[in-house]
Amino acid sequence: MYPIIYDFGNINLFGFNFHPVINSYGFMLMTAFYLCYFFLSKDLKRLGYDSNLSGDMVFAAAVGGIVGSKIYYLIENFDRVKADPSGMIFSGAGLVFLGGLMGGTLGVTYVIKKNNLAWLKFADIVAPLLILGYAVGRIGCILVGDDYGLPTHMPWGIELPNGLPPSTYSVFQTYYPWVNLSGFDPGVLTVHPTPIYETILGCFIFYYLYQKRTSVIVNGNLFFTYLILAGVERFFIEFLRVNEKYLLGMSGAQLISIVMIGIGTWFLLHPVYHSQESSSEL
């Protein structure tokens, strides 16, 4: 676990003491947004759009995504919020995919509407970048010891004694009482490194979508394909995560993933427009 990439130590400047550090979670978020900006700028230039739009879109996606992620995270962990409100609100944890997707989508939609652009066309442009940003951001989660999975005896399981929260027997009993701990001894538990799983799967999905982006026939199809693939990925990963199950043995994230898969499938089977030319106004 590497929550701090670099510690500058104590710095005294004009009588004020500072202790700046480079946080791994923040660094990976910054890396994710820069990569998205890089790829988005290239595609906007290729398609003849003003490349300055990439900065506006990435900024809007960053603000909306971070705020949406945090809000969803706090709702999903409301019991822990009640126990430690300030610690939960200002912690480095909280990169929740579904909240980030909704918040980021609202942010990008604002920029698209403000510039009178075609929503479905730009949804296709940003679709590969949504999963890329998520995959890179997940590296930050594992570096700070956040969003790990269920206890496991698998050889690639990891121990996070200083995680957010620590992967200890007592923490699971306190925060995740629905998790079956039979077969595990008290102390630090070995858990599934689910952020690593999602980074690997996310990179594969990004590669597939990025290769398909130049052969889109119907505007929106790439975005709806993203919804299906991202929904399937999250649905199955949830079986290895600690989130509480609510309905039919499924977590809230799984229920939303089913909605994502359903929306994506419906619009792939019932496209809004039948050609790129006829969708220029959307």
C-alpha positions as CSV (number, residue, x, y, z in Angstrom):
1,M,0.0,0.0,0.0
2,Y,1.4,3.4,-1.1
3,P,-1.0,6.2,0.0
4,I,1.9,8.7,-0.4
5,I,4.0,8.8,-3.6
6,Y,6.3,11.5,-2.4
7,D,6.7,13.3,0.9
8,F,8.4,16.7,0.7
9,G,8.8,17.0,4.4
10,N,8.3,20.1,6.5
11,I,8.8,23.3,4.6
12,N,9.0,26.7,6.3
13,L,8.1,29.6,4.1
14,F,7.9,33.2,5.4
15,G,7.2,31.8,8.9
16,F,4.5,29.4,7.7
17,N,5.1,25.6,8.1
18,F,3.9,23.3,5.3
19,H,4.1,19.6,4.9
20,P,3.2,18.9,1.2
21,V,2.8,15.4,-0.1
22,I,1.8,13.8,-3.4
23,N,-1.1,11.6,-2.6
24,S,-1.3,8.4,-4.8
25,Y,-5.1,8.6,-5.1
26,G,-5.1,12.2,-6.3
27,F,-2.1,11.5,-8.6
28,M,-3.9,8.6,-10.3
29,L,-7.0,10.8,-10.7
30,M,-4.9,13.5,-12.3
31,T,-3.3,10.9,-14.5
32,A,-6.7,9.6,-15.6
33,F,-8.0,13.0,-16.5
34,Y,-4.8,13.8,-18.4
35,L,-5.0,10.6,-20.4
36,C,-8.7,11.3,-21.2
37,Y,-7.7,14.9,-22.3
38,F,-4.9,13.6,-24.5
39,F,-7.1,11.0,-26.3
40,L,-10.1,13.4,-26.6
41,S,-8.0,16.2,-28.1
42,K,-6.7,13.8,-30.7
43,D,-10.2,12.6,-31.7
44,L,-11.6,16.1,-31.8
45,K,-8.8,17.2,-34.1
46,R,-9.4,14.1,-36.3
47,L,-13.1,15.0,-36.6
48,G,-12.6,18.6,-37.2
49,Y,-13.8,20.0,-33.9
50,D,-12.2,22.7,-31.9
51,S,-9.7,20.9,-29.7
52,N,-10.2,23.4,-26.9
53,L,-13.5,21.6,-26.2
54,S,-11.5,18.7,-24.8
55,G,-10.4,20.9,-21.8
56,D,-13.9,22.0,-21.1
57,M,-15.3,18.5,-21.3
58,V,-12.6,16.9,-19.2
59,F,-12.9,19.6,-16.6
60,A,-16.7,19.2,-16.4
61,A,-16.4,15.4,-16.3
62,A,-13.8,15.7,-13.5
63,V,-15.9,18.0,-11.3
64,G,-19.1,16.1,-12.0
65,G,-17.5,12.7,-11.7
66,I,-15.7,13.4,-8.4
67,V,-18.8,15.0,-6.8
68,G,-21.1,12.3,-8.1
69,S,-18.7,9.6,-6.9
70,K,-18.4,11.1,-3.4
71,I,-22.2,11.5,-3.0
72,Y,-22.9,8.0,-4.1
73,Y,-20.1,6.7,-1.8
74,L,-21.5,8.5,1.2
75,I,-25.0,7.2,0.5
76,E,-23.7,3.7,0.0
77,N,-21.8,3.8,3.3
78,F,-24.3,5.9,5.3
79,D,-23.7,3.9,8.5
80,R,-20.0,4.8,8.4
81,V,-20.9,8.4,7.6
82,K,-23.0,8.6,10.8
83,A,-20.1,7.1,12.8
84,D,-17.5,9.4,11.4
85,P,-19.0,12.2,9.2
86,S,-15.9,14.4,8.7
87,G,-13.6,11.4,8.2
88,M,-15.8,9.9,5.5
89,I,-16.5,13.2,3.7
90,F,-12.9,14.3,3.6
91,S,-11.2,10.9,3.2
92,G,-9.4,10.0,0.0
93,A,-11.8,7.1,-0.5
94,G,-14.9,7.3,-2.7
95,L,-14.2,6.6,-6.4
96,V,-17.6,5.0,-6.9
97,F,-18.1,4.1,-10.6
98,L,-21.8,4.6,-10.8
99,G,-21.9,7.9,-9.0
100,G,-19.0,9.1,-11.1
101,L,-20.7,8.0,-14.3
102,M,-23.8,9.9,-13.5
103,G,-22.0,13.0,-12.3
104,G,-19.5,13.0,-15.2
105,T,-22.3,12.5,-17.7
106,L,-24.2,15.5,-16.4
107,G,-21.0,17.6,-16.5
108,V,-20.2,16.6,-20.1
109,T,-23.9,17.0,-21.1
110,Y,-23.7,20.6,-19.9
111,V,-20.7,21.4,-22.1
112,I,-22.4,19.6,-25.1
113,K,-25.6,21.6,-24.7
114,K,-23.8,24.8,-24.1
115,N,-21.9,24.5,-27.4
116,N,-25.0,23.2,-29.3
117,L,-23.3,19.9,-30.2
118,A,-24.7,16.4,-31.1
119,W,-25.1,14.5,-27.8
120,L,-25.1,11.0,-29.3
121,K,-22.1,11.7,-31.5
122,F,-20.1,13.1,-28.6
123,A,-21.2,10.2,-26.3
124,D,-19.5,7.9,-28.8
125,I,-16.4,10.0,-28.7
126,V,-16.1,9.9,-24.9
127,A,-17.3,6.3,-24.4
128,P,-13.8,4.7,-24.5
129,L,-12.5,7.4,-22.2
130,L,-15.1,6.8,-19.6
131,I,-13.8,3.3,-19.0
132,L,-10.1,4.4,-19.4
133,G,-10.5,7.0,-16.7
134,Y,-12.2,4.5,-14.4
135,A,-9.5,1.8,-15.0
136,V,-6.7,4.3,-14.2
137,G,-8.5,5.7,-11.2
138,R,-8.9,2.2,-9.8
139,I,-5.1,2.0,-9.4
140,G,-5.4,4.9,-7.0
141,C,-7.9,2.9,-5.0
142,I,-5.6,-0.1,-4.5
143,L,-2.7,2.2,-3.6
144,V,-4.6,3.7,-0.7
145,G,-6.2,0.4,0.3
146,D,-9.8,1.3,-0.6
147,D,-12.7,-0.7,-2.2
148,Y,-11.1,-4.1,-1.7
149,G,-13.1,-7.3,-2.0
150,L,-14.2,-10.2,0.1
151,P,-11.8,-12.3,2.2
152,T,-10.1,-15.0,0.1
153,H,-7.5,-17.8,0.4
154,M,-6.5,-17.2,-3.2
155,P,-2.7,-16.8,-3.6
156,W,-3.0,-13.4,-5.2
157,G,-5.1,-12.0,-2.3
158,I,-3.6,-9.0,-0.5
159,E,-3.5,-7.8,3.1
160,L,-4.4,-4.2,3.9
161,P,-3.7,-3.6,7.6
162,N,-3.7,0.2,6.9
163,G,-6.5,0.2,4.4
164,L,-9.6,2.5,4.2
165,P,-10.8,0.7,6.4
166,P,-8.2,-1.9,7.3
167,S,-8.9,-5.4,6.1
168,T,-9.1,-6.9,9.6
169,Y,-11.5,-9.4,11.1
170,S,-12.9,-6.9,13.5
171,V,-13.5,-4.3,10.7
172,F,-15.5,-6.8,8.7
173,Q,-17.5,-7.7,11.8
174,T,-18.2,-4.0,12.4
175,Y,-18.8,-2.6,8.9
176,Y,-19.7,-5.7,6.9
177,P,-21.5,-8.0,9.3
178,W,-23.3,-9.7,6.3
179,V,-19.9,-11.1,5.1
180,N,-19.4,-14.8,6.0
181,L,-16.1,-15.0,7.9
182,S,-16.1,-18.8,8.6
183,G,-12.8,-20.3,7.7
184,F,-10.9,-17.1,8.5
185,D,-8.9,-16.4,11.6
186,P,-9.0,-13.1,13.6
187,G,-6.4,-10.6,12.6
188,V,-5.6,-9.1,9.2
189,L,-7.5,-10.8,6.4
190,T,-6.4,-11.5,2.9
191,V,-8.9,-10.0,0.5
192,H,-9.6,-9.9,-3.2
193,P,-7.8,-7.0,-4.9
194,T,-10.9,-6.0,-6.8
195,P,-9.6,-2.6,-8.0
196,I,-6.8,-4.5,-9.8
197,Y,-9.4,-6.8,-11.4
198,E,-11.3,-3.7,-12.6
199,T,-8.2,-2.0,-13.9
200,I,-7.4,-5.1,-16.1
201,L,-10.9,-5.5,-17.3
202,G,-11.3,-1.8,-17.9
203,C,-8.2,-1.7,-20.1
204,F,-9.5,-4.5,-22.3
205,I,-12.8,-2.7,-22.7
206,F,-11.1,0.5,-23.5
207,Y,-9.0,-1.2,-26.2
208,Y,-12.0,-2.7,-27.8
209,L,-14.1,0.5,-27.8
210,Y,-11.1,2.6,-29.0
211,Q,-10.6,0.3,-31.9
212,K,-14.3,0.4,-32.8
213,R,-14.6,4.2,-32.6
214,T,-13.7,4.9,-36.2
215,S,-16.3,2.4,-37.6
216,V,-19.5,3.6,-35.9
217,I,-22.4,3.6,-38.3
218,V,-25.2,4.7,-36.0
219,N,-24.5,7.6,-33.6
220,G,-24.8,6.4,-30.0
221,N,-24.0,2.7,-30.7
222,L,-20.5,2.9,-29.2
223,F,-21.8,4.6,-26.0
224,F,-24.6,2.0,-25.6
225,T,-22.0,-0.7,-26.1
226,Y,-20.0,0.9,-23.4
227,L,-23.0,0.8,-21.1
228,I,-23.4,-2.9,-21.7
229,L,-19.7,-3.8,-21.2
230,A,-19.2,-1.6,-18.2
231,G,-22.5,-2.9,-16.7
232,V,-21.5,-6.5,-17.2
233,E,-18.0,-5.9,-15.7
234,R,-19.4,-4.3,-12.6
235,F,-22.2,-6.8,-12.2
236,F,-19.8,-9.7,-11.9
237,I,-17.1,-7.9,-9.9
238,E,-19.8,-7.1,-7.3
239,F,-19.9,-10.8,-6.4
240,L,-16.4,-10.4,-5.0
241,R,-17.0,-7.1,-3.3
242,V,-18.2,-6.4,0.2
243,N,-21.3,-4.3,-0.7
244,E,-24.5,-5.3,1.1
245,K,-27.1,-7.2,-1.0
246,Y,-30.6,-5.7,-1.1
247,L,-32.9,-7.3,-3.7
248,L,-32.8,-10.9,-5.0
249,G,-29.3,-11.3,-3.5
250,M,-27.9,-8.3,-5.5
251,S,-26.2,-5.1,-4.4
252,G,-27.4,-1.6,-5.4
253,A,-24.5,-1.5,-7.9
254,Q,-25.7,-4.7,-9.5
255,L,-29.2,-3.4,-9.9
256,I,-28.0,-0.3,-11.5
257,S,-25.7,-2.4,-13.7
258,I,-28.7,-4.3,-14.9
259,V,-30.4,-1.0,-15.8
260,M,-27.2,0.0,-17.8
261,I,-27.2,-3.3,-19.6
262,G,-30.9,-3.0,-20.4
263,I,-30.6,0.6,-21.7
264,G,-27.6,-0.3,-23.8
265,T,-29.2,-3.4,-25.3
266,W,-32.5,-1.6,-26.0
267,F,-30.9,1.3,-28.0
268,L,-28.6,-1.1,-29.9
269,L,-31.6,-3.1,-31.0
270,H,-33.8,0.1,-31.5
271,P,-31.3,2.8,-32.7
272,V,-32.5,6.4,-32.4
273,Y,-31.3,7.2,-35.9
274,H,-30.3,5.0,-38.8
275,S,-27.3,6.9,-40.0
276,Q,-24.8,9.5,-38.9
277,E,-26.1,12.0,-41.4
278,S,-29.7,11.9,-40.0
279,S,-28.5,12.4,-36.4
280,S,-26.5,15.6,-36.9
281,E,-29.0,17.6,-34.9
282,L,-29.0,15.3,-31.8
